[in-house]
């Protein structure tokens, strides 16, 4: 240990002396949430761009109408996906509160940590809920909405996996 850096254990004011441990890393929140950040970034990336185009040979009026329907179906899928994610987050928080209703405010924090730690799983549940909703209440261009939802889900999953690999690398670096 360098001469200018020294840890001194002072006697406690009251009670007995307890053991103080130093963690090997700063905290778990900094490195263990890369999978959640990656999955959210993947979902945002999946929202970008256009997927479908009107079939060739249509009249200009029909092509404009179909293009508008395709755009509306993509926006519909995006909106349903994010609303489903909010529903999953609310349900997670409510279930967390239900376990210990006497400590509701603390359980809201626990629910937030669960949401943050298991974001990729919550996003897959959101995709499933959105898939069910789109099939029950289909937009004019249902295949386009399903393609957009599939793209969001795919990139969310892939970027979440990349984040999990980064988390593993960071943890391996901390532990060695």
C-alpha positions in Angstrom: 0.0 0.0 0.0 1.4 3.4 -0.9 2.6 5.6 2.0 0.2 8.4 1.3 -2.9 6.2 1.3 -3.8 4.6 4.6 -7.0 3.2 6.1 -7.4 3.9 9.8 -10.2 2.1 11.8 -11.3 4.5 14.4 -13.1 3.1 17.5 -16.9 3.4 17.3 -18.8 6.0 19.3 -21.3 3.5 20.6 -21.6 -0.3 20.5 -19.1 -2.7 19.2 -16.8 -2.5 16.3 -18.1 -4.2 13.1 -16.4 -5.5 10.1 -16.1 -3.2 7.1 -15.6 -4.8 3.7 -14.5 -3.0 0.5 -16.2 -4.1 -2.7 -14.1 -5.1 -5.7 -16.1 -2.8 -7.9 -17.9 0.4 -7.4 -21.4 -1.1 -7.5 -23.6 -3.5 -9.5 -25.7 -0.9 -11.2 -22.8 0.4 -13.3 -22.0 -2.8 -15.1 -24.9 -5.1 -14.7 -27.4 -3.1 -16.6 -25.7 -3.1 -20.0 -28.1 -5.8 -21.1 -31.1 -3.5 -20.2 -29.5 -0.5 -21.9 -28.7 -2.6 -25.0 -32.2 -4.0 -25.3 -33.8 -0.6 -25.0 -31.3 0.8 -27.5 -32.1 -2.1 -29.8 -35.8 -1.4 -29.5 -35.3 2.2 -30.4 -33.2 1.2 -33.4 -35.9 -1.3 -34.5 -38.3 1.6 -34.7 -36.3 3.4 -37.4 -36.7 3.1 -41.2 -39.4 2.0 -43.5 -40.0 -1.6 -44.2 -42.8 -2.1 -46.8 -43.4 -0.4 -50.1 -46.5 -0.4 -52.3 -46.6 -2.9 -55.1 -45.5 -1.7 -58.5 -48.1 -0.9 -61.1 -50.5 0.8 -58.8 -52.1 4.2 -59.8 -50.4 7.1 -58.1 -53.5 7.7 -55.8 -53.5 4.0 -54.7 -49.7 4.0 -54.1 -50.0 7.1 -51.9 -52.9 5.6 -50.0 -51.0 2.3 -49.5 -47.9 4.1 -48.5 -49.9 6.0 -45.9 -51.4 2.7 -44.6 -48.0 1.1 -44.3 -46.6 4.1 -42.4 -49.7 4.1 -40.1 -49.3 0.3 -39.4 -45.7 0.7 -38.5 -46.5 3.6 -36.1 -49.4 1.5 -34.7 -47.0 -1.4 -33.9 -44.5 1.0 -32.3 -47.2 2.6 -30.1 -48.6 -0.7 -29.0 -45.1 -2.1 -28.1 -44.2 0.9 -25.9 -47.7 0.9 -24.2 -47.3 -2.8 -23.6 -43.9 -2.2 -22.0 -45.4 0.4 -19.7 -48.2 -2.2 -18.7 -45.5 -4.8 -18.0 -43.6 -2.3 -15.8 -46.8 -1.3 -13.9 -47.7 -5.0 -13.3 -44.2 -5.7 -12.1 -44.4 -2.8 -9.6 -47.8 -3.8 -8.4 -46.8 -7.4 -7.9 -43.7 -6.2 -6.0 -46.0 -4.0 -3.7 -48.4 -7.0 -3.2 -45.6 -9.0 -1.6 -45.1 -6.5 1.2 -48.0 -3.9 1.2 -46.8 -2.5 4.6 -43.7 -1.2 2.9 -45.2 0.0 -0.4 -42.8 2.8 -1.0 -39.8 0.6 -0.6 -41.4 -2.0 -2.7 -41.8 0.5 -5.5 -38.0 0.9 -5.5 -37.7 -2.9 -5.5 -40.0 -3.1 -8.5 -37.9 -0.5 -10.3 -34.8 -2.5 -9.7 -36.6 -5.7 -10.9 -37.7 -3.8 -14.0 -34.1 -2.5 -14.6 -32.5 -5.8 -14.0 -34.9 -7.9 -16.1 -35.7 -5.3 -18.9 -35.0 -7.8 -21.7 -37.5 -10.3 -20.3 -40.0 -7.5 -19.9 -39.5 -6.4 -23.4 -40.1 -9.9 -24.7 -43.3 -10.0 -22.7 -44.2 -6.6 -24.2 -43.6 -8.0 -27.7 -45.9 -10.9 -26.9 -48.6 -8.6 -25.6 -48.3 -6.4 -28.6 -48.4 -9.4 -30.9 -51.6 -10.5 -29.3 -53.1 -7.0 -29.5 -52.2 -6.6 -33.2 -53.8 -9.9 -34.1 -56.9 -9.1 -32.1 -57.2 -5.5 -33.4 -55.4 -5.5 -36.7 -54.6 -2.3 -38.6 -55.2 -1.9 -42.3 -51.8 -3.3 -43.1 -51.4 -6.0 -40.5 -48.3 -7.7 -42.1 -46.5 -4.3 -41.9 -47.3 -3.9 -38.3 -46.1 -7.5 -37.6 -42.9 -6.8 -39.5 -42.2 -3.7 -37.5 -42.9 -5.5 -34.2 -40.6 -8.3 -35.3 -37.9 -5.8 -36.1 -38.2 -4.1 -32.7 -38.1 -7.5 -31.0 -35.2 -8.8 -33.0 -33.0 -5.7 -32.4 -34.0 -5.6 -28.7 -33.0 -9.2 -28.3 -29.7 -8.9 -30.2 -28.6 -5.7 -28.6 -29.6 -7.1 -25.2 -27.3 -10.1 -25.9 -24.5 -7.7 -26.8 -25.0 -5.9 -23.6 -25.0 -9.2 -21.6 -21.6 -10.1 -23.2 -20.3 -6.6 -22.2 -21.6 -7.2 -18.7 -19.9 -10.6 -18.6 -16.6 -9.0 -19.8 -16.8 -6.2 -17.2 -17.6 -8.7 -14.4 -14.8 -10.9 -15.5 -12.4 -7.9 -15.4 -13.7 -7.0 -11.9 -13.3 -10.5 -10.5 -9.8 -11.1 -11.8 
